[in-house]
C-alpha cells in the first residue's frame, strides 16, 4: 500500500515512518508541506492508497489539503487519516466534515498508528476486489452510463459534499468523542417512500437522489454544524450542535421546500419529488450517561412508529455500526 505522510514537523515524520515500517508498510512517501505533497502526487506513477495529514501546517493546513485531495476523482474515496496535536472538538469536527475517515491524536503511538492504517488498508483491498468484479463509470442524471449496483439497505458513502461523511468515518468520529457529546443533538431523517424511488430508478439515478437530498439537508442545517451519514434505506443520521431554535417541523419544511425546487425526473421523464421526514431528536440528559452511540440509538427508537418511513432501531443500528459498506468511485 502506497502511503503519503504530510507533516511540517520533521521529527513527527520520522516517528510516523518508523511506526508504519514496524507494521510492515514500506511504500511510504514523506512531505513536509502541502507543496511537497502535491509534487509527490503529480509525479507518482500510481495513485496513493492512503494519506496521513497533520492538521496545523503553515501556508496550506491539513484541512485545506484534505479538501483539495477530495477534489481529485481518484482520491474521492481514499482513506485520509489526520495525525495531529489538534484534539479540540472544533478541529475534530472540521476534519471529518472535509473528508477525513479517521483522526489520531498526538503524541504518536506506534501501535495506534499501525492499527488505524491497517484498517485503512483493509478498506483499500476490499475496494480493489470490488473493482475486479465491477468497474464503475461516472454517473449522470440521464443514467445511461453503467453504475455499480447497491442494495437499498447499503449505507453507501456519499462523496464530495461538505459535512456528509461515510459510515466508516461516522463510527470513527463516535469513537473519538467518547462521552464528549453533551452539546450534541442526534436526529434521523428519512426519505418518504424511498423504496418506490429505488424500485423505479436505475442505480445511477437512485444514488443521484441520495446525493441531492444529502446536499439539501447539509445546506439547510448548516447553522447547526451537522455531520451527516447515510445509513441505508433512504435514512440519514445527523449529529449537530444544540444551537438551532428552529423546530424539527421547521427544518422539515425548509428541506422539503428546497427539494421541491430541484425538478428531478426519472429516466422516463416522470417527476421525482422526494420529501423527507425528521424524527424526534435525541439530546444528552443530565441524569443519564449518553454516549454518541446511545444518542443515535435513542433517536432511532424515538423515530419508530406506524405509517412512517423509519425502520426499527434494531435494523438501523446494525447499519449505523457497519464498517463494510461498499465504496463507490463516482
Secondary structure as GFF3:
##gff-version 3
##sequence-region A 1 330
A	DSSP	beta_strand	3	6	.	.	.	ID=ss1
A	DSSP	alpha_helix	10	22	.	.	.	ID=ss2
A	DSSP	beta_strand	28	31	.	.	.	ID=ss3
A	DSSP	alpha_helix	34	43	.	.	.	ID=ss4
A	DSSP	beta_strand	50	53	.	.	.	ID=ss5
A	DSSP	alpha_helix	62	71	.	.	.	ID=ss6
A	DSSP	three_ten_helix	73	75	.	.	.	ID=ss7
A	DSSP	beta_strand	79	84	.	.	.	ID=ss8
A	DSSP	alpha_helix	89	97	.	.	.	ID=ss9
A	DSSP	beta_strand	102	105	.	.	.	ID=ss10
A	DSSP	alpha_helix	110	133	.	.	.	ID=ss11
A	DSSP	beta_strand	164	165	.	.	.	ID=ss12
A	DSSP	alpha_helix	167	177	.	.	.	ID=ss13
A	DSSP	beta_strand	184	191	.	.	.	ID=ss14
A	DSSP	alpha_helix	194	200	.	.	.	ID=ss15
A	DSSP	alpha_helix	203	220	.	.	.	ID=ss16
A	DSSP	three_ten_helix	222	224	.	.	.	ID=ss17
A	DSSP	beta_strand	227	230	.	.	.	ID=ss18
A	DSSP	beta_strand	235	241	.	.	.	ID=ss19
A	DSSP	alpha_helix	248	260	.	.	.	ID=ss20
A	DSSP	beta_strand	264	265	.	.	.	ID=ss21
A	DSSP	beta_strand	271	272	.	.	.	ID=ss22
A	DSSP	beta_strand	276	278	.	.	.	ID=ss23
A	DSSP	beta_strand	282	283	.	.	.	ID=ss24
A	DSSP	alpha_helix	292	303	.	.	.	ID=ss25
A	DSSP	alpha_helix	313	320	.	.	.	ID=ss26
###
